[in-house]
Amino acid sequence: MIRIEQIIRLEADRNYTTIFMLDKARHVVTRKIGEFELLLEDMPFYRVHQSHIVNLHFVDRYIRGEGGTVVLEDGSHVEVARRRKEDFLKRICHF
């Protein structure tokens, strides 16, 4: 069992998704990231890129750029897709 509030981010790799946890653990699951996007849609998660979903509670800062980059509390950097930037910034302002 994985506690949802302990998930920092999810990263797609074709038919697999790697779940990165707060305790530095990683879990590889044989499900596409789109399935997780649907499961987490009513929670504080946002798909910032085709291959990345981040937990908005763990966003440390945003670095401006064409799409920009999200820096999470675990030190990971995740690129934000240009077409998702505006919506992401609106969502993050509510946290």
Summary of the structure (lengths in Angstrom):
residues: 95
radius of gyration: 12.4
end to end distance: 26.8
largest distance: 37.5
contacts: 254
relative contact order: 0.18
helix: 26%
strand: 40%
